[in-house]
Amino acid sequence: MNILHTSDWHIGRSLYGKKRYAEFDAFLTWLLTTIQDHSIRVLLVAGDIFDSSTPSNRAQSLYYSFLYRVAASSCRHVVIIAGNHDSPSFLNAPKELLKALDIHVIGNITDDPEDEVLVLYDDQDVPELLVCAVPYLRDRDIRVAEAGESIEDKEQKLLDGLHRQYAAVAAAALQKRRQLGADIPIVGMGHLFTSGGKTVDGDGVRELYIGSLAHVTARIFPPCFTYVALGHLHVPQMVGGLETIRYSGSPLPMGFGEAQHQKSVCRVACNGSAVSVQLIDVPVLQKLEQIRGDWSTIQSRIMQLVAADSRAWLEVIYEGDEVIGDLRERLQRAVAGTEMGILRIKNTRVFEQVLRQTAAQETLDDLNAEEVFVRCLEMHGVAEEQRPELLRTYRETLLSLAEDDVQAE
C-alpha cells in the first residue's frame, strides 16, 4: 500500500505582500498528478492546511476544489489534521460531509482518544490501515494551569500531557486492531516541534511549547507506530535519525531563506511491518532568489537574471561600504521591463551606523527591538521632545504585531 505524506501547505500565505494563489493552485494540481502516477491509496496531510484561522474565499476554494478532485482519483482515503495555524472548528465544520467521500478530518482532540483512531478499508471493505490522527495539541488541551507553579512544573506538565495523549491514542489503536482481528499497520500523525528540529531564517516556524522544546524527542511516539507523519517544520527531515519518523516539510518555500531548499513529499510504501520511504521532489513553482553584496555584485547578478529572462522574486540585501541613498530607485530601474519583482530590500548600512554608536564589543544581537529603535532616533537626530511619542507608538505597533501572531496560531 502506498501512502503520501505532506504538510504545511499554508494556503493563503503571502510573501512580503505578494499573493501566491497561483503557486498553491499549481502545487495542488501537481499533487493530484503525483497521487495518480504513484498509485497512492492514502494521503496524509499533517496540519497547517491554511496560513490563517480565517482563510480567504480564494484559499477555501483551492482547498475544497482539491478535495473534490482527489476524491475522484485513485486515492481511497485522505486524512487531515489541524496545525497551529488552522482553526479546529473551521476544519471540523464539514467533516461529516467529507467523511462520505472518505476524507477524514480531525481538528481537535476530544474526551475519547478513540475518536482520533481511524480504520481505513480497501476496495473490498477489508481493513488495511489504522491511523492515529493526533492534531496540534494546544497548551490547554494537555495541561491544567495551577497557581504558583514554576516554569519547570509547567514544562513537565506539557511533556507529560503530550506523552499521555499519544499513549492513549496508541492504546486505543491496538485495542481496535485486536477487535478487527487483522494484523494491519498503525500510522501516527502529529503537528509539533521536536528536539533538534531544523529551521531556516524567515520560514515563520516557531517554538510551540515555550521552554520544553529541547525535551520533546522521538520517544514520545509509541513503538507500535509503523510510520509517523509529522507537520510544523518546513525543512524535510527525519526525527532522531529515524527513517520512519519524518517531517515532510512545506511544499513551497515560505521565505527567501528556503529559496535554495529542495521541497518534497514523502511516499511511504507499507508491506506488512516493512516500510520504505521515498522523497518525491516538488517542482519549483515560483523562483525565489536572495541577492546580497555590494552594489557591483547586486547589479551584476540582476543583469544575469535579466539576460536569462528570469521571472524570479528577489530579496536584495545591500552589504557594501558605500552609502547609497537611492538604492530602491536603482533596483527598480535595473528590473524595469522584466517579469522579475523585488519583494524586499534590506540595507545593512543602517544597522551598521547604529552599531557604530555602541561599545566596540557590542553587536546587533545584544540589542532588543526597542534599543535599536532608540539608536535609530539618535542617529537621525530626532528631537528629544518628539522621542517619547514615537517610542510609545513603536511599542504599540510591536504589541499589535505580537497579538496578531497569537491569533494566527
C-alpha positions as CSV (number, residue, x, y, z in Angstrom):
1,M,0.0,0.0,0.0
2,N,1.3,3.4,-1.0
3,I,0.8,6.4,1.4
4,L,1.7,10.0,0.6
5,H,2.7,12.3,3.5
6,T,2.6,16.1,3.1
7,S,2.0,19.0,5.4
8,D,2.3,22.8,5.9
9,W,0.6,23.9,2.8
10,H,-0.2,27.3,4.3
11,I,-2.7,28.1,1.6
12,G,-3.3,31.9,1.6
13,R,0.1,32.9,2.7
14,S,1.6,35.9,1.0
15,L,5.3,36.9,0.8
16,Y,6.0,40.5,1.6
17,G,2.5,41.4,0.3
18,K,2.8,39.3,-2.8
19,K,-0.2,36.9,-3.2
20,R,0.8,33.3,-4.0
21,Y,-2.5,31.7,-5.0
22,A,-1.2,30.7,-8.4
23,E,1.6,28.7,-6.7
24,F,-0.8,27.0,-4.3
25,D,-3.1,26.0,-7.3
26,A,-0.1,24.7,-9.3
27,F,1.1,22.7,-6.3
28,L,-2.3,21.1,-5.7
29,T,-2.6,20.2,-9.4
30,W,0.9,18.7,-9.3
31,L,0.0,16.7,-6.1
32,L,-3.1,15.3,-7.7
33,T,-1.0,14.1,-10.7
34,T,1.6,12.6,-8.3
35,I,-1.1,10.7,-6.5
36,Q,-2.2,9.2,-9.8
37,D,1.3,8.5,-11.1
38,H,2.4,6.7,-7.9
39,S,-0.8,4.8,-7.2
40,I,-1.3,6.5,-3.9
41,R,-4.1,5.0,-1.8
42,V,-3.9,7.1,1.3
43,L,-3.0,10.8,1.6
44,L,-1.9,12.2,5.0
45,V,-1.9,16.0,5.5
46,A,-0.2,16.8,8.8
47,G,-1.5,20.2,9.6
48,D,-1.3,23.9,8.7
49,I,-3.6,23.5,5.7
50,F,-4.2,27.2,5.8
51,D,-2.0,30.1,6.8
52,S,-4.7,31.7,8.8
53,S,-7.5,30.6,11.1
54,T,-9.9,32.7,8.9
55,P,-8.8,31.7,5.3
56,S,-10.0,33.8,2.4
57,N,-12.6,32.7,0.0
58,R,-9.9,32.0,-2.6
59,A,-8.0,29.8,-0.2
60,Q,-11.1,27.9,0.7
61,S,-11.9,27.4,-3.0
62,L,-8.5,25.9,-3.7
63,Y,-8.8,23.5,-0.7
64,Y,-12.3,22.2,-1.5
65,S,-11.6,22.0,-5.2
66,F,-8.6,19.8,-4.5
67,L,-10.6,17.6,-2.1
68,Y,-13.3,17.2,-4.8
69,R,-10.7,16.1,-7.4
70,V,-8.8,13.8,-5.1
71,A,-12.0,12.0,-4.0
72,A,-12.5,11.1,-7.7
73,S,-8.9,9.8,-8.1
74,S,-7.2,6.5,-7.3
75,C,-6.7,7.7,-3.7
76,R,-9.0,5.8,-1.4
77,H,-8.6,7.9,1.7
78,V,-7.5,11.4,2.8
79,V,-6.6,12.1,6.5
80,I,-6.2,15.7,7.5
81,I,-5.3,17.0,11.0
82,A,-5.2,20.6,12.2
83,G,-2.0,22.5,12.7
84,N,-1.3,25.5,14.9
85,H,-2.3,27.9,12.1
86,D,-5.6,26.2,11.4
87,S,-9.0,26.8,13.1
88,P,-10.2,23.4,14.5
89,S,-13.8,24.5,14.2
90,F,-13.4,25.6,10.6
91,L,-11.8,22.4,9.6
92,N,-14.3,20.3,11.5
93,A,-17.4,22.1,10.2
94,P,-17.8,19.9,7.0
95,K,-16.2,16.7,8.4
96,E,-19.4,14.6,8.3
97,L,-20.0,15.5,4.7
98,L,-16.4,14.9,3.8
99,K,-16.4,11.5,5.5
100,A,-18.9,10.4,2.8
101,L,-16.0,11.0,0.4
102,D,-13.6,9.0,2.6
103,I,-11.9,12.3,3.6
104,H,-11.3,12.2,7.4
105,V,-10.7,15.5,9.3
106,I,-9.5,15.7,12.9
107,G,-9.5,19.3,14.0
108,N,-9.1,18.9,17.8
109,I,-8.9,16.2,20.5
110,T,-11.9,15.0,22.4
111,D,-12.5,13.3,25.7
112,D,-12.3,9.9,23.9
113,P,-8.9,9.0,22.3
114,E,-10.7,6.5,20.1
115,D,-12.1,9.5,18.2
116,E,-8.6,10.0,16.8
117,V,-8.2,6.4,15.6
118,L,-9.3,5.8,12.0
119,V,-9.8,2.4,10.4
120,L,-9.2,2.6,6.7
121,Y,-10.7,0.0,4.4
122,D,-9.7,-1.2,0.9
123,D,-11.9,-1.6,-2.1
124,Q,-13.2,-5.0,-0.8
125,D,-14.2,-3.4,2.6
126,V,-11.3,-5.1,4.3
127,P,-9.4,-3.1,6.9
128,E,-5.9,-2.2,5.7
129,L,-4.6,0.6,7.9
130,L,-5.1,2.2,11.3
131,V,-4.3,5.9,11.5
132,C,-3.7,7.7,14.9
133,A,-4.6,11.2,13.7
134,V,-3.4,13.5,16.6
135,P,-3.9,17.1,15.7
136,Y,-1.9,20.1,17.1
137,L,-2.3,19.9,20.9
138,R,-2.7,23.3,22.4
139,D,-1.5,24.1,25.8
140,R,-5.0,24.0,27.3
141,D,-5.6,20.6,25.7
142,I,-2.8,18.8,27.6
143,R,-2.3,20.6,30.9
144,V,-4.2,22.4,33.7
145,A,-2.6,25.6,34.9
146,E,-2.3,25.9,38.7
147,A,-1.5,28.9,40.8
148,G,2.1,29.1,42.0
149,E,3.5,26.5,39.6
150,S,7.1,27.0,38.4
151,I,8.4,27.1,34.9
152,E,9.8,23.6,35.4
153,D,6.4,22.4,36.6
154,K,4.8,23.8,33.5
155,E,7.3,22.2,31.2
156,Q,6.9,18.8,32.9
157,K,3.1,19.0,32.6
158,L,3.4,19.8,28.9
159,L,5.7,16.8,28.3
160,D,3.5,14.5,30.4
161,G,0.4,15.7,28.5
162,L,2.0,15.0,25.1
163,H,3.2,11.6,26.2
164,R,-0.2,10.8,27.7
165,Q,-2.2,11.7,24.6
166,Y,-0.1,9.7,22.2
167,A,0.0,6.7,24.6
168,A,-3.8,6.8,24.9
169,V,-4.4,7.0,21.2
170,A,-1.9,4.2,20.5
171,A,-3.6,2.0,23.2
172,A,-7.0,2.7,21.5
173,A,-5.5,1.7,18.1
174,L,-4.1,-1.5,19.5
175,Q,-7.4,-2.4,21.0
176,K,-9.1,-1.6,17.7
177,R,-6.7,-3.9,15.9
178,R,-7.4,-6.7,18.3
179,Q,-11.1,-6.3,17.7
180,L,-10.7,-6.3,14.0
181,G,-8.5,-9.5,14.2
182,A,-6.3,-8.1,11.5
183,D,-2.5,-7.5,11.8
184,I,-2.5,-4.2,9.9
185,P,0.0,-1.3,10.2
186,I,-0.6,1.6,12.6
187,V,0.5,5.0,11.4
188,G,0.8,8.0,13.6
189,M,0.3,11.7,12.8
190,G,1.2,14.9,14.7
191,H,1.9,18.6,14.4
192,L,4.6,19.7,16.9
193,F,8.2,20.8,17.3
194,T,10.6,18.0,18.2
195,S,14.1,18.3,19.7
196,G,16.8,19.0,17.2
197,G,14.4,20.1,14.5
198,K,16.0,22.2,11.7
199,T,14.5,25.6,10.7
200,V,15.7,28.4,8.5
201,D,15.5,32.1,8.7
202,G,12.2,33.6,7.5
203,D,10.2,30.3,7.4
204,G,7.8,31.5,10.1
205,V,8.2,28.4,12.3
206,R,8.2,29.0,16.0
207,E,8.5,27.0,19.2
208,L,5.1,25.8,20.2
209,Y,5.6,24.9,23.9
210,I,7.8,27.5,25.4
211,G,10.7,26.1,27.4
212,S,10.0,22.4,26.6
213,L,11.4,22.3,23.1
214,A,14.6,20.6,23.9
215,H,12.8,17.7,25.6
216,V,10.2,16.6,23.0
217,T,12.0,13.7,21.5
218,A,11.2,10.7,19.2
219,R,10.4,8.7,22.4
220,I,7.1,10.4,22.6
221,F,5.8,8.2,19.8
222,P,4.7,4.7,20.8
223,P,6.7,1.8,19.3
224,C,3.6,0.3,17.7
225,F,3.6,3.1,15.1
226,T,4.9,1.8,11.8
227,Y,5.4,5.3,10.5
228,V,4.9,8.8,12.0
229,A,3.8,11.6,9.6
230,L,4.7,15.0,11.2
231,G,4.0,18.6,10.4
232,H,5.1,22.0,11.6
233,L,8.8,22.2,10.5
234,H,9.2,23.3,6.9
235,V,12.5,21.6,6.2
236,P,12.1,17.9,5.2
237,Q,13.9,15.8,7.9
238,M,14.0,12.7,10.0
239,V,13.5,12.8,13.8
240,G,16.2,11.3,15.9
241,G,17.8,9.9,12.7
242,L,14.8,7.5,12.3
243,E,13.7,6.9,8.7
244,T,10.1,6.2,9.8
245,I,9.5,9.4,11.8
246,R,9.6,12.3,9.5
247,Y,8.6,15.9,8.7
248,S,7.6,16.1,5.1
249,G,8.3,19.9,5.1
250,S,6.3,22.6,3.4
251,P,5.8,22.2,-0.4
252,L,6.5,25.8,-1.1
253,P,9.4,28.0,0.4
254,M,7.8,30.2,3.0
255,G,10.6,32.7,2.8
256,F,13.8,33.6,1.0
257,G,15.8,31.6,3.5
258,E,14.3,28.5,2.0
259,A,14.9,29.6,-1.6
260,Q,17.7,27.1,-2.3
261,H,16.0,24.2,-0.4
262,Q,14.6,21.3,-2.4
263,K,11.0,20.8,-1.3
264,S,9.4,17.3,-1.3
265,V,6.6,15.0,-0.2
266,C,7.1,11.5,1.3
267,R,5.9,8.4,-0.4
268,V,5.6,5.6,2.2
269,A,5.3,2.0,1.0
270,C,3.9,-0.4,3.6
271,N,4.2,-4.1,3.2
272,G,3.1,-5.6,6.5
273,S,5.5,-4.3,9.1
274,A,8.1,-3.4,6.4
275,V,8.3,0.3,5.4
276,S,10.3,2.1,2.8
277,V,10.3,5.9,2.3
278,Q,10.9,7.8,-0.9
279,L,11.1,11.5,-1.2
280,I,9.4,12.9,-4.3
281,D,10.7,16.4,-5.2
282,V,8.2,19.2,-5.6
283,P,8.9,21.3,-8.7
284,V,9.9,24.9,-8.3
285,L,6.6,26.8,-9.0
286,Q,7.9,30.3,-8.4
287,K,11.7,31.0,-8.4
288,L,12.9,33.0,-5.3
289,E,16.4,34.4,-5.1
290,Q,18.3,36.3,-2.4
291,I,21.0,38.6,-3.7
292,R,23.5,40.1,-1.3
293,G,26.7,42.0,-1.5
294,D,27.9,45.4,-2.6
295,W,26.3,47.3,-5.5
296,S,28.6,45.9,-8.1
297,T,27.7,42.3,-7.1
298,I,24.0,43.0,-6.9
299,Q,23.9,44.8,-10.3
300,S,25.9,42.0,-12.0
301,R,23.6,39.3,-10.7
302,I,20.5,41.2,-11.8
303,M,21.9,41.7,-15.2
304,Q,22.5,37.9,-15.4
305,L,18.9,37.3,-14.5
306,V,17.6,39.8,-17.0
307,A,19.7,38.1,-19.7
308,A,18.1,34.8,-18.8
309,D,14.6,36.2,-18.9
310,S,14.1,35.3,-15.3
311,R,10.7,35.8,-13.6
312,A,12.1,35.4,-10.1
313,W,11.0,37.3,-7.0
314,L,14.0,38.9,-5.4
315,E,15.2,39.8,-1.9
316,V,18.1,42.2,-2.1
317,I,20.5,42.7,0.9
318,Y,22.9,45.5,0.4
319,E,26.2,45.0,2.3
320,G,28.5,47.5,0.6
321,D,30.6,50.2,2.3
322,E,29.2,53.0,0.1
323,V,26.2,54.8,1.4
324,I,23.6,54.6,-1.3
325,G,20.6,56.9,-0.8
326,D,18.7,55.9,-3.9
327,L,19.1,52.1,-3.6
328,R,15.4,51.4,-4.2
329,E,15.3,53.6,-7.3
330,R,18.4,51.9,-8.7
331,L,17.0,48.5,-8.2
332,Q,13.6,49.4,-9.7
333,R,15.4,50.7,-12.8
334,A,17.5,47.5,-13.0
335,V,14.4,45.3,-13.3
336,A,12.2,47.6,-15.3
337,G,10.6,45.9,-18.3
338,T,11.2,42.4,-16.9
339,E,9.0,39.8,-15.3
340,M,11.0,40.0,-12.1
341,G,9.8,41.6,-8.9
342,I,11.8,42.9,-5.9
343,L,9.8,41.9,-2.8
344,R,12.2,43.1,-0.1
345,I,15.2,45.4,0.1
346,K,17.4,45.4,3.2
347,N,20.2,47.9,3.6
348,T,22.6,46.7,6.3
349,R,24.4,50.1,6.3
350,V,21.6,51.5,8.5
351,F,22.2,48.9,11.2
352,E,26.0,49.3,10.9
353,Q,25.6,53.1,11.5
354,V,23.5,52.3,14.6
355,L,26.1,49.9,15.9
356,R,28.9,52.5,15.4
357,Q,27.3,54.4,18.3
358,T,27.7,51.4,20.6
359,A,30.6,50.0,22.5
360,A,33.1,48.2,20.4
361,Q,32.3,44.8,21.7
362,E,28.5,45.2,21.2
363,T,26.7,43.5,18.3
364,L,23.1,43.8,17.0
365,D,22.3,40.6,18.8
366,D,23.0,42.4,22.1
367,L,20.2,44.9,21.5
368,N,16.5,44.3,21.7
369,A,14.0,45.8,19.2
370,E,13.3,48.9,21.4
371,E,17.0,49.6,21.9
372,V,17.6,49.5,18.1
373,F,14.7,51.9,17.6
374,V,16.2,54.4,20.1
375,R,19.6,54.2,18.5
376,C,17.9,55.0,15.1
377,L,16.2,58.0,16.6
378,E,19.6,59.2,17.9
379,M,21.3,58.5,14.6
380,H,18.8,60.6,12.7
381,G,18.9,63.4,15.1
382,V,15.2,63.3,16.2
383,A,14.4,66.0,18.7
384,E,14.2,64.9,22.3
385,E,10.7,66.2,22.8
386,Q,9.5,64.0,19.9
387,R,11.0,60.8,21.0
388,P,8.5,59.8,23.8
389,E,5.5,59.9,21.5
390,L,7.4,58.0,18.7
391,L,8.6,55.4,21.2
392,R,5.0,54.9,22.6
393,T,3.7,54.4,19.0
394,Y,6.5,52.0,18.3
395,R,5.7,49.9,21.4
396,E,2.0,49.8,20.4
397,T,3.0,48.6,17.0
398,L,5.1,45.8,18.4
399,L,2.3,44.8,20.8
400,S,-0.2,44.7,17.9
401,L,2.1,42.5,15.8
402,A,2.6,40.1,18.7
403,E,-1.2,39.9,19.3
404,D,-1.8,39.2,15.5
405,D,0.8,36.4,15.7
406,V,-1.0,34.8,18.7
407,Q,-4.4,35.0,16.9
408,A,-2.9,33.5,13.8
409,E,-1.8,30.4,15.8
